[in-house]
């Protein structure tokens, strides 16, 4: 039942070191391209992300300050 799959793999030739090296180079090239693409996309709207983070920090600081003032005992 489970042993019949071995016959399929016997017909295949083992991979050479050059095939493995070529595949690794292609994967590295694809990784560099995807990283370059991500940086290009991020460069288009990083200012807006920074602005959103600053506004979020300002809202958080305001809420924290209001809670701190209300919880303070005279």
C-alpha positions as CSV (number, residue, x, y, z in Angstrom):
1,X,0.0,0.0,0.0
2,X,2.6,2.6,1.1
3,X,5.6,0.9,-0.5
4,X,4.4,1.3,-4.2
5,X,5.5,4.9,-4.4
6,X,9.2,3.9,-4.3
7,X,9.1,2.7,-7.9
8,X,8.2,6.2,-9.1
9,X,11.3,7.7,-7.5
10,X,13.6,5.1,-8.9
11,X,13.2,6.3,-12.5
12,X,14.2,9.9,-11.6
13,X,17.9,11.0,-11.8
14,X,19.4,12.5,-8.7
15,X,20.0,16.2,-8.8
16,X,23.5,17.3,-9.5
17,X,25.3,19.9,-7.5
18,X,25.0,22.4,-10.3
19,X,21.3,22.1,-10.4
20,X,21.1,22.7,-6.7
21,X,23.4,25.7,-7.0
22,X,21.4,27.1,-9.9
23,X,18.2,26.7,-7.9
24,X,19.7,28.4,-4.9
25,X,20.9,31.3,-7.1
26,X,17.5,31.7,-8.6
27,X,15.9,31.7,-5.1
28,X,18.5,34.3,-3.9
29,X,17.7,36.5,-7.0
30,X,14.0,36.2,-6.3
31,X,14.5,37.2,-2.7
32,X,16.6,40.2,-3.7
33,X,13.9,41.3,-6.2
34,X,11.1,40.9,-3.7
35,X,13.1,42.9,-1.1
36,X,13.8,45.7,-3.6
37,X,10.1,45.8,-4.6
38,X,9.0,46.0,-0.9
39,X,11.4,48.9,-0.3
40,X,10.2,50.7,-3.4
41,X,6.6,50.3,-2.3
42,X,7.4,51.4,1.3
43,X,9.3,54.5,0.0
44,X,6.0,55.7,-1.6
45,X,4.0,55.9,1.6
46,X,6.5,55.8,4.5
47,X,5.7,59.4,5.4
48,X,2.0,58.6,5.8
49,X,2.9,55.7,8.0
50,X,5.1,57.9,10.2
51,X,2.3,60.5,10.4
52,X,-0.2,57.8,11.5
53,X,2.2,56.5,14.1
54,X,2.7,60.0,15.4
55,X,-1.0,60.7,15.6
56,X,-1.6,57.3,17.3
57,X,1.1,58.2,19.9
58,X,-0.4,61.6,20.5
59,X,-3.8,60.1,21.1
60,X,-2.4,57.5,23.4
61,X,-0.4,60.1,25.4
62,X,-3.5,62.3,25.7
63,X,-5.6,59.4,27.0
64,X,-2.8,58.5,29.4
65,X,-2.5,62.1,30.7
66,X,-6.3,62.4,31.2
67,X,-6.4,59.1,33.2
68,X,-3.4,60.2,35.2
69,X,-5.0,63.6,36.1
70,X,-8.3,61.9,37.1
71,X,-6.6,59.2,39.2
72,X,-4.5,61.7,41.1
73,X,-5.6,62.4,44.7
74,X,-5.3,65.9,46.2
